[in-house]
Amino acid sequence: MSILSKLDRIIELLQPKQLEEATLEEIYSPTKYIIETTDLNEYDKFYKGPIFYNCLWDLDQWLRSEIKYHDREVLQEVRDKLYDIMSEDYGVNFDL
């Protein structure tokens, strides 16, 4: 089922009559994505993206803890550089 057809179905279900008949699975069904590529490196980057996000998040939280609880202010420069690289070079941040 395409995203547009899912949205149409959700809108249909939100009508007062239909809403009572809707199941939670119909309203909150997860979206599936299809990756079409023959390049295994490209697929690997897509697949491992969330892993890299979690690694960077853990690094950021460790830096925060070291700065806040262990008075290691010198690490603030590292944390600031991480934010600069993420936002200025790649246009991403930790806000999802």
C-alpha positions, 0 to 999 in steps of 0.5 A, spaced: 500 500 500 503 506 497 503 512 502 498 516 499 493 510 499 495 509 506 493 517 508 487 516 504 485 510 508 486 514 514 482 520 512 477 516 511 477 512 517 477 519 521 470 520 518 465 520 524 462 513 522 468 510 520 472 511 526 468 507 530 470 501 526 477 502 525 482 498 528 489 501 531 493 497 526 489 500 520 490 507 523 498 506 526 500 501 521 508 502 520 510 504 513 515 500 509 520 503 504 523 499 498 530 501 497 532 500 489 539 499 488 544 494 486 550 498 489 551 494 496 555 500 499 549 504 498 545 499 501 550 498 507 550 506 508 542 506 508 542 500 513 547 502 518 545 510 518 541 509 524 547 505 527 551 511 526 546 516 529 546 512 535 554 512 536 554 519 535 548 520 540 552 516 545 558 520 544 555 526 545 552 524 551 558 521 554 561 528 552 555 532 556 556 527 562 564 528 562 563 536 562 557 536 567 559 531 572 567 531 571 569 538 570 572 537 563 570 543 560 576 542 555 571 537 552 566 542 550 570 544 544 570 537 542 562 537 543 561 544 539 565 541 533 561 535 533 555 540 532 558 544 527 560 538 523 553 535 523 549 542 522 554 546 517 557 540 513 551 535 513 545 539 515 543 534 521 542 534 528 539 530 534 532 533 533 528 528 530 
